[in-house]
Amino acid sequence: MYELRDTIVAVSSPSCDKRVIIRITGPDTVETCKQIFISPITTNKSGILCGRAAVDDELSIDAQLYLFFAPHSYTGEDIAEIHIDTNAAVTEVLLDGLLGRGLRMAGPGEFTARAYLNGKIDLAQAEAVNEIIVSSNAFQLDAAEKLLSGRLSETTAKVRSAIVDCLSLIEAGLDFSGEDIEPESGAEVIERLLGVKGQLEELLSGCIRYESVIDLPAVGIAGAPNAGKSSLLNKLLGKERSIVSHRRKTTRDVLSAAYSLAHCRCVLFDCAGLMIRPDDVLDELAQLAAVEALRNSAVVVFCIDISKADFSEDISIFRMLKTEDRSQKAEGRTSVLCSPLSAMIAVATKCDLVSEGVLPSRLAELNELFGGKLLAISSKTGDGLEVLRETIDRKILELESGFAASKTAGTPFSESVESSVALTARHKQAVTEAIENIGESIVELKVGNDEVAAMMLRAAHQAVSGIESAAGGHIDEQILEQIFSRFCIGK
């Protein structure tokens, strides 16, 4: 799979960066650098060399060379990083020249794979490198950094040790059943196993999810026509992204833009006003586009014009958004549904059009009509928009992290998430398998089948061991390829 005798090379910096970083590792690293750098290289200690690198026979450019010698490097081998300020064409020529000197282009994640294979990091830490790269918010990054620091490995090491202790007690009872000794009772072993099982369940329930967040989460601004959706979008973005008019139905298409919140980024979109019965074909097409966008949204901001007198249309649309009925049509009307995972935020817009004396009673009326507390906002004055931003930010993080409100009751959300460790799909599968095996072991112990219980505990130990290394069981090459194939080239 990975040939450690090769010297590999790759561009490790993003393509959009002006500074290009070319990374090299392997047995011929230093010798290759000596061949392309015009300035002499000191190899007796790690350091930085500023000089000229030969791109080809006719061109040389300013470059900085960073050398890290084995075994005190990221991969455990000699590593060189060549930093240059240049364009893509020069980079390609320099890279071709390195490949012509016998180096091989690195595969996805091969630098991190070498760090794992050379014993510099365990498998869970290797996966953390990729999670840091793809993190889309501050809490994901924090959880991935905990994974890289070995937080998951510490937990699994304690679990493995506890499983071994329980297994030794069970097998002692089996091996010395005829001896004059009193092994620990089955009830005491079961109590220990319940504690181990609880640790794993807590780890699983309190993890940050990554696989469910591949793209930026979508936040849809919905509501009846002329509810202030376009004005809200423009105010949040700080620019005129959507046409604003007092006329109804001015927005026909779905308008979107990237938006940065305190802890994450999202895509805000404004769509056509929702109607119970579209008036014509254009309205019908606009409704279909809005429905599709809302179905794929993580959060829906439902706008209600607080200055209007009749809220019957808004109530009907709001109920459709909240319903779980997925029938495409009911009584001749389009069913407007968002994803079951969507979080709904109801806001009272145009609060600047209501006098200060009337506003509290009007808000109380809307709260009763819509069965919850609405956020009072004004796109004209900006009142309430900061609270709305914080609410959207929190809702997205709740959905991405997998935290239910019941799990964070009484604990600040940020503290709950920041205490979490990142788990990939592979980790979660291994933890789930261990929980099931421990559960079955407990069942067998209760009925006196100690041999079967011991077998299930061995399976649980192997599952947990596979999270971080091949120490507890063989990690198949196909699994390693699958793990590192998700990485960027040069990482």
C-alpha positions as CSV (number, residue, x, y, z in Angstrom):
1,M,0.0,0.0,0.0
2,Y,2.6,2.6,1.2
3,E,6.2,2.2,0.1
4,L,8.3,3.7,2.9
5,R,11.5,3.4,0.9
6,D,10.3,6.0,-1.6
7,T,10.9,9.7,-1.2
8,I,7.7,11.5,-1.8
9,V,6.8,15.1,-2.7
10,A,3.6,17.2,-2.9
11,V,2.4,20.8,-2.8
12,S,0.9,21.1,0.7
13,S,-0.4,24.7,0.6
14,P,-3.8,25.6,-0.7
15,S,-3.9,26.5,-4.4
16,C,-5.3,30.0,-3.5
17,D,-2.2,30.9,-1.4
18,K,0.4,33.2,-2.9
19,R,3.1,31.4,-0.8
20,V,3.6,27.8,-2.1
21,I,4.9,25.1,0.2
22,I,6.4,22.0,-1.3
23,R,6.9,19.2,1.2
24,I,9.3,16.3,0.8
25,T,9.9,13.3,3.0
26,G,11.8,10.0,2.7
27,P,15.4,8.7,2.6
28,D,16.6,11.0,-0.2
29,T,15.1,14.2,1.2
30,V,18.3,16.0,2.1
31,E,20.3,14.9,-0.9
32,T,17.5,16.1,-3.2
33,C,17.5,19.5,-1.5
34,K,21.3,19.8,-2.0
35,Q,20.8,19.2,-5.7
36,I,18.2,22.0,-6.2
37,F,19.4,24.6,-3.8
38,I,22.3,26.8,-5.1
39,S,23.2,27.8,-1.5
40,P,25.0,25.1,0.6
41,I,22.8,23.3,3.1
42,T,23.9,22.6,6.7
43,T,22.7,19.2,7.8
44,N,24.0,18.9,11.3
45,K,20.8,20.3,12.9
46,S,17.3,21.5,12.1
47,G,17.1,25.0,10.8
48,I,16.0,27.4,8.0
49,L,18.0,28.2,4.9
50,C,17.2,31.2,2.9
51,G,18.7,31.0,-0.6
52,R,18.0,30.3,-4.3
53,A,16.3,27.2,-5.6
54,A,16.9,26.1,-9.2
55,V,13.6,25.7,-11.0
56,D,15.4,24.5,-14.2
57,D,18.7,25.1,-15.9
58,E,17.9,28.7,-16.7
59,L,15.7,29.9,-13.8
60,S,16.3,30.1,-10.0
61,I,14.0,31.8,-7.5
62,D,14.3,33.0,-3.9
63,A,13.2,30.2,-1.5
64,Q,13.3,29.2,2.2
65,L,14.1,25.7,3.1
66,Y,12.9,24.2,6.4
67,L,14.6,21.0,7.4
68,F,13.4,18.5,10.1
69,F,15.6,15.5,10.6
70,A,14.5,11.9,11.6
71,P,13.4,10.8,14.0
72,H,12.3,14.1,15.4
73,S,10.0,15.1,12.6
74,Y,6.3,14.7,11.8
75,T,6.7,11.6,9.7
76,G,9.6,10.2,11.7
77,E,11.7,10.6,8.5
78,D,13.7,13.5,7.1
79,I,11.3,16.2,6.0
80,A,11.9,19.3,3.9
81,E,9.6,22.2,3.2
82,I,10.4,24.5,0.4
83,H,8.6,27.9,0.7
84,I,8.4,30.0,-2.4
85,D,6.4,33.1,-3.5
86,T,5.6,32.3,-7.1
87,N,2.8,31.3,-9.5
88,A,1.3,28.0,-10.5
89,A,3.4,27.6,-13.7
90,V,6.7,27.9,-11.9
91,T,5.5,25.6,-9.1
92,E,4.6,23.0,-11.7
93,V,8.1,23.2,-13.4
94,L,9.8,22.9,-10.0
95,L,7.6,19.9,-9.0
96,D,8.3,18.2,-12.4
97,G,12.0,18.7,-11.8
98,L,11.7,17.0,-8.4
99,L,9.8,14.1,-9.9
100,G,12.5,13.8,-12.6
101,R,15.1,13.3,-9.8
102,G,13.4,10.1,-8.7
103,L,10.9,11.4,-6.2
104,R,7.3,10.1,-6.3
105,M,4.1,12.2,-6.0
106,A,2.6,11.6,-2.6
107,G,-0.9,10.1,-2.4
108,P,-3.8,11.5,-0.4
109,G,-2.8,11.6,3.3
110,E,0.5,9.8,2.7
111,F,2.6,12.2,4.9
112,T,0.2,11.5,7.8
113,A,0.1,7.8,6.9
114,R,3.9,7.7,7.3
115,A,3.6,9.4,10.7
116,Y,1.2,6.6,11.7
117,L,3.3,3.7,10.2
118,N,6.4,5.1,11.8
119,G,4.8,5.2,15.2
120,K,4.7,9.0,15.6
121,I,0.9,9.2,16.1
122,D,-1.8,6.6,16.5
123,L,-4.6,6.0,14.1
124,A,-7.2,8.2,15.9
125,Q,-4.7,11.1,15.9
126,A,-4.0,10.5,12.2
127,E,-7.7,10.9,11.5
128,A,-7.8,14.1,13.6
129,V,-5.4,15.7,11.1
130,N,-8.0,15.4,8.4
131,E,-10.8,16.5,10.7
132,I,-8.9,19.7,11.5
133,I,-8.5,20.4,7.8
134,V,-12.3,20.0,7.1
135,S,-13.7,21.6,10.2
136,S,-16.3,24.1,9.4
137,N,-16.8,25.7,12.8
138,A,-14.8,26.6,16.0
139,F,-16.3,23.7,18.1
140,Q,-15.4,21.1,15.4
141,L,-11.9,22.5,15.3
142,D,-11.6,22.4,19.1
143,A,-12.9,18.8,19.2
144,A,-10.5,17.7,16.4
145,E,-7.6,19.3,18.3
146,K,-8.6,17.3,21.3
147,L,-8.5,14.1,19.2
148,L,-5.1,15.0,17.8
149,S,-3.8,15.6,21.3
150,G,-4.7,12.0,22.2
151,R,-7.9,12.7,24.3
152,L,-9.7,9.8,22.6
153,S,-6.7,7.5,23.0
154,E,-6.6,8.3,26.7
155,T,-10.3,7.3,27.1
156,T,-10.0,4.1,25.1
157,A,-6.9,3.1,27.0
158,K,-8.8,3.4,30.3
159,V,-11.7,1.4,28.7
160,R,-9.4,-1.3,27.4
161,S,-7.7,-1.6,30.8
162,A,-11.1,-1.9,32.6
163,I,-12.2,-4.6,30.1
164,V,-9.0,-6.6,30.7
165,D,-9.5,-6.4,34.4
166,C,-13.1,-7.7,34.1
167,L,-12.0,-10.4,31.7
168,S,-9.2,-11.5,34.0
169,L,-11.7,-11.9,36.9
170,I,-14.1,-13.9,34.8
171,E,-11.4,-16.2,33.4
172,A,-9.9,-16.6,36.9
173,G,-13.2,-18.0,38.0
174,L,-13.2,-20.4,35.0
175,D,-9.6,-21.5,35.4
176,F,-9.6,-22.0,39.1
177,S,-13.1,-23.1,39.7
178,G,-11.8,-26.2,41.4
179,E,-9.3,-24.4,43.6
180,D,-9.9,-23.1,47.2
181,I,-10.1,-19.4,46.1
182,E,-13.0,-17.0,46.0
183,P,-13.0,-15.0,42.8
184,E,-14.9,-11.7,42.6
185,S,-18.6,-12.3,42.4
186,G,-20.5,-12.1,39.1
187,A,-22.6,-9.2,40.5
188,E,-19.4,-7.1,41.1
189,V,-18.1,-7.8,37.6
190,I,-21.4,-6.9,36.1
191,E,-21.3,-3.6,38.0
192,R,-17.9,-2.9,36.7
193,L,-19.0,-3.7,33.1
194,L,-22.0,-1.4,33.4
195,G,-19.6,1.4,34.3
196,V,-17.4,0.7,31.3
197,K,-20.5,0.5,29.1
198,G,-21.7,3.8,30.5
199,Q,-18.3,5.4,29.6
200,L,-18.6,4.3,26.0
201,E,-22.2,5.5,25.8
202,E,-21.3,8.9,27.1
203,L,-18.4,9.1,24.6
204,L,-20.8,8.2,21.8
205,S,-23.5,10.6,22.8
206,G,-21.2,13.5,23.5
207,C,-19.2,13.5,20.3
208,I,-18.9,16.0,17.5
209,R,-20.3,14.6,14.2
210,Y,-18.3,15.3,11.0
211,E,-19.7,13.1,8.3
212,S,-23.1,14.8,8.4
213,V,-21.6,18.2,7.6
214,I,-19.9,18.0,4.3
215,D,-21.1,21.3,2.9
216,L,-21.9,24.6,4.6
217,P,-25.3,24.3,6.3
218,A,-28.2,26.2,4.7
219,V,-30.3,28.7,6.6
220,G,-33.6,29.5,4.8
221,I,-35.5,32.8,5.3
222,A,-39.2,31.8,4.8
223,G,-42.6,33.4,5.3
224,A,-45.6,34.8,3.5
225,P,-45.1,37.3,0.6
226,N,-44.0,40.7,1.8
227,A,-43.1,39.5,5.3
228,G,-39.7,41.3,5.2
229,K,-37.5,38.3,4.1
230,S,-35.5,40.1,1.5
231,S,-34.9,43.1,3.7
232,L,-33.7,40.7,6.5
233,L,-31.3,39.0,4.0
234,N,-29.8,42.3,2.9
235,K,-29.4,43.6,6.4
236,L,-27.7,40.4,7.6
237,L,-25.3,40.4,4.6
238,G,-24.7,44.1,4.7
239,K,-25.4,44.5,1.0
240,E,-28.3,44.6,-1.4
241,R,-28.4,40.9,-2.4
242,S,-32.2,40.8,-2.9
243,I,-34.7,43.2,-4.4
244,V,-36.9,44.9,-1.8
245,S,-40.3,46.3,-2.7
246,H,-43.6,47.0,-1.1
247,R,-45.2,44.9,-3.9
248,R,-46.0,41.3,-3.1
249,K,-44.2,38.4,-4.8
250,T,-41.1,40.4,-6.0
251,T,-38.8,37.4,-5.2
252,R,-39.3,34.6,-7.6
253,D,-36.0,32.6,-7.4
254,V,-33.9,31.4,-4.5
255,L,-31.1,33.9,-3.7
256,S,-28.2,32.7,-1.6
257,A,-25.0,34.0,-0.2
258,A,-22.3,32.7,2.2
259,Y,-22.5,34.1,5.7
260,S,-20.1,34.0,8.7
261,L,-21.4,33.6,12.3
262,A,-19.5,33.6,15.5
263,H,-18.6,29.9,15.5
264,C,-19.4,28.7,12.0
265,R,-20.3,29.6,8.4
266,C,-23.5,28.9,6.6
267,V,-25.4,29.7,3.4
268,L,-28.2,32.2,3.8
269,F,-31.0,32.1,1.2
270,D,-34.1,34.0,0.5
271,C,-36.9,32.4,-1.5
272,A,-40.3,33.3,-2.8
273,G,-43.1,34.1,-0.3
274,L,-45.0,31.0,0.6
275,M,-48.7,30.9,-0.3
276,I,-51.6,28.6,0.5
277,R,-52.8,28.6,-3.1
278,P,-50.5,30.0,-5.8
279,D,-52.2,32.4,-8.3
280,D,-50.5,31.3,-11.5
281,V,-47.9,29.2,-13.2
282,L,-45.0,31.5,-12.2
283,D,-46.2,31.4,-8.6
284,E,-46.3,27.6,-8.7
285,L,-42.8,27.4,-10.1
286,A,-41.5,29.8,-7.4
287,Q,-43.2,27.8,-4.7
288,L,-41.6,24.6,-6.0
289,A,-38.1,26.2,-5.9
290,A,-38.8,27.5,-2.3
291,V,-40.0,24.1,-1.2
292,E,-36.9,22.3,-2.5
293,A,-34.6,24.9,-0.8
294,L,-36.4,24.7,2.5
295,R,-36.3,20.9,2.5
296,N,-32.5,21.0,2.3
297,S,-32.1,23.6,5.0
298,A,-30.6,23.1,8.4
299,V,-32.4,26.1,10.0
300,V,-35.5,28.0,8.8
301,V,-36.1,31.6,9.9
302,F,-39.8,32.1,9.6
303,C,-40.7,35.8,9.2
304,I,-44.1,37.3,10.4
305,D,-44.9,40.9,9.6
306,I,-45.9,42.2,13.0
307,S,-47.4,45.4,11.5
308,K,-50.2,43.6,9.7
309,A,-53.7,43.1,11.1
310,D,-54.5,39.5,9.9
311,F,-52.1,36.6,10.6
312,S,-54.3,33.8,9.3
313,E,-52.1,33.2,6.2
314,D,-49.0,33.2,8.3
315,I,-50.5,30.7,10.8
316,S,-51.5,28.3,8.0
317,I,-48.0,28.4,6.4
318,F,-46.3,28.1,9.8
319,R,-48.3,25.0,10.5
320,M,-47.4,23.4,7.2
321,L,-43.7,24.1,7.9
322,K,-44.0,22.4,11.3
323,T,-46.0,19.4,10.1
324,E,-44.5,16.0,9.6
325,D,-47.0,15.0,6.9
326,R,-45.0,14.4,3.8
327,S,-47.9,14.1,1.3
328,Q,-47.1,16.0,-1.8
329,K,-50.5,17.5,-2.2
330,A,-53.4,18.0,0.2
331,E,-56.7,19.5,-0.9
332,G,-55.1,20.9,-4.1
333,R,-52.3,22.8,-2.3
334,T,-48.6,22.3,-2.3
335,S,-47.2,20.8,0.9
336,V,-44.4,23.0,2.1
337,L,-42.1,20.9,4.2
338,C,-38.5,21.4,5.5
339,S,-36.2,18.6,6.6
340,P,-37.1,16.8,9.8
341,L,-33.7,18.0,11.1
342,S,-34.5,21.6,10.5
343,A,-34.6,24.0,13.4
344,M,-37.3,26.7,13.2
345,I,-36.8,30.2,14.4
346,A,-39.9,32.4,14.3
347,V,-39.2,36.2,14.1
348,A,-41.5,39.2,14.2
349,T,-40.3,41.5,11.4
350,K,-40.9,45.2,10.8
351,C,-41.1,46.0,14.5
352,D,-40.1,49.6,13.7
353,L,-43.6,50.1,12.2
354,V,-45.3,49.4,15.6
355,S,-45.2,52.0,18.3
356,E,-43.3,51.2,21.5
357,G,-46.4,51.2,23.5
358,V,-48.2,48.7,21.3
359,L,-45.2,46.4,20.6
360,P,-45.2,44.3,23.8
361,S,-48.9,43.5,23.6
362,R,-48.6,42.7,19.9
363,L,-45.6,40.4,20.6
364,A,-47.6,38.6,23.3
365,E,-50.5,38.1,20.8
366,L,-48.1,36.5,18.3
367,N,-46.4,34.3,20.9
368,E,-49.8,32.9,21.7
369,L,-50.9,32.5,18.1
370,F,-47.7,30.7,17.1
371,G,-47.1,28.7,20.3
372,G,-43.7,30.1,21.2
373,K,-41.6,33.1,21.8
374,L,-40.9,35.1,18.7
375,L,-37.7,37.2,18.2
376,A,-38.6,40.9,17.6
377,I,-36.4,42.4,14.9
378,S,-36.3,45.3,12.6
379,S,-34.3,45.2,9.3
380,K,-34.5,49.0,9.1
381,T,-33.0,49.8,12.6
382,G,-31.1,46.6,13.1
383,D,-32.8,45.9,16.5
384,G,-32.8,42.2,17.4
385,L,-30.5,41.1,14.6
386,E,-27.6,40.3,17.0
387,V,-29.9,38.0,19.0
388,L,-31.0,36.4,15.7
389,R,-27.4,35.8,14.6
390,E,-26.6,34.2,18.0
391,T,-29.7,32.0,17.8
392,I,-28.9,30.8,14.2
393,D,-25.3,30.1,15.3
394,R,-26.5,28.0,18.3
395,K,-29.1,26.1,16.3
396,I,-26.6,25.1,13.6
397,L,-24.0,24.0,16.2
398,E,-26.7,21.9,18.0
399,L,-27.6,20.1,14.8
400,E,-24.0,19.6,13.7
401,S,-22.8,18.4,17.1
402,G,-25.6,16.0,17.6
403,F,-26.6,17.6,21.0
404,A,-30.2,17.4,21.9
405,A,-31.6,20.0,24.2
406,S,-32.2,17.4,26.9
407,K,-28.5,16.6,27.0
408,T,-27.4,20.1,27.5
409,A,-30.1,21.2,30.0
410,G,-28.5,23.2,32.8
411,T,-25.1,23.4,31.0
412,P,-24.0,26.2,28.8
413,F,-24.1,24.9,25.2
414,S,-20.5,26.1,24.4
415,E,-19.2,24.2,27.5
416,S,-21.0,21.0,26.4
417,V,-19.6,21.1,22.9
418,E,-16.1,22.2,23.8
419,S,-15.8,19.3,26.2
420,S,-16.4,16.9,23.3
421,V,-14.0,14.8,21.3
422,A,-14.3,14.4,17.6
423,L,-15.4,10.9,16.5
424,T,-15.4,9.8,12.9
425,A,-17.9,7.2,11.5
426,R,-15.2,4.5,12.0
427,H,-14.8,5.5,15.6
428,K,-18.5,5.5,16.2
429,Q,-18.9,2.0,14.6
430,A,-16.1,0.6,16.8
431,V,-17.6,2.2,20.0
432,T,-21.1,1.0,19.1
433,E,-19.8,-2.6,18.5
434,A,-18.0,-2.5,21.9
435,I,-21.1,-1.3,23.7
436,E,-23.1,-4.2,22.1
437,N,-20.5,-6.8,23.0
438,I,-20.3,-5.6,26.6
439,G,-24.1,-5.6,26.8
440,E,-24.2,-9.2,25.6
441,S,-21.4,-10.1,28.0
442,I,-23.5,-8.7,30.9
443,V,-26.5,-10.8,29.8
444,E,-24.4,-13.9,29.6
445,L,-22.9,-13.3,33.1
446,K,-26.4,-13.0,34.6
447,V,-27.4,-16.4,33.4
448,G,-24.0,-18.0,34.3
449,N,-22.5,-18.4,30.8
450,D,-19.1,-17.1,31.8
451,E,-17.3,-18.6,28.8
452,V,-19.5,-16.8,26.4
453,A,-19.3,-13.6,28.4
454,A,-15.5,-13.8,28.2
455,M,-15.6,-14.3,24.4
456,M,-17.9,-11.2,24.1
457,L,-15.5,-9.1,26.2
458,R,-12.5,-10.1,24.0
459,A,-14.5,-8.9,21.0
460,A,-15.3,-5.6,22.8
461,H,-11.6,-5.2,23.6
462,Q,-10.6,-5.8,20.0
463,A,-13.2,-3.2,18.8
464,V,-11.9,-0.5,21.1
465,S,-8.3,-1.3,20.4
466,G,-8.9,-0.9,16.6
467,I,-9.8,2.8,17.2
468,E,-6.2,4.0,17.7
469,S,-3.8,1.3,16.4
470,A,-3.3,-2.2,15.3
471,A,-2.0,-3.1,18.7
472,G,-5.2,-4.9,19.7
473,G,-6.0,-6.3,16.4
474,H,-5.0,-6.3,12.7
475,I,-5.9,-3.1,10.8
476,D,-6.6,-4.2,7.3
477,E,-4.8,-2.3,4.5
478,Q,-8.1,-1.5,2.9
479,I,-9.2,0.2,6.1
480,L,-6.0,2.3,6.1
481,E,-6.5,3.2,2.4
482,Q,-10.1,4.2,3.1
483,I,-9.0,6.4,6.1
484,F,-6.2,8.2,4.3
485,S,-8.0,8.5,0.9
486,R,-10.2,11.3,2.4
487,F,-7.1,13.5,3.0
488,C,-5.7,16.2,0.8
489,I,-2.6,15.7,-1.2
490,G,0.4,16.9,0.7
491,K,-1.1,16.3,4.2
